[in-house]
């Protein structure tokens, strides 16, 4: 993947999520990565572990929520932002809603399994959504992974 110079914090933190996605691909996991940011610092990093843990709920977002909550010592992520390389599925969006996360930023849309396919607004009413950050890079990682699998 080419070197990208981030233009803003959203791109900088999405690059960290992309690093996690690449780590997932190295483990032969679907390459989705996530980081949780609080007060300008990454407090949790995660990637898909569904194959490794033989657990269908071990999505990057779920791992990141658990790690961030443990770091903060509470279940609510009201001052946090999740950066994830692919649009969360409905399960992850629901968990993010329960966490009351302040903001979700994702890279590539997922027209087959993304939350928007099933529900327009699964998040907490105060959660802000930003889509399409480094979308091409996030999408390319997925495309390359599944091309190798076929």
Secondary structure, 3 states (H helix, E strand, C coil): CCCCCCCCHHHHHHHHHHHHHHHHHHCCCCCCEEEEEECCEEEEEEECCCCCCCCCCCCHHHHHHHHHHHHHCCCCCCCEEEEEEECCEHHHHHHHHHHCCCEEEEEECCCCCEHHHHCCCCCCCCCEEEECCCHHHHHHHHHHHHHHHC
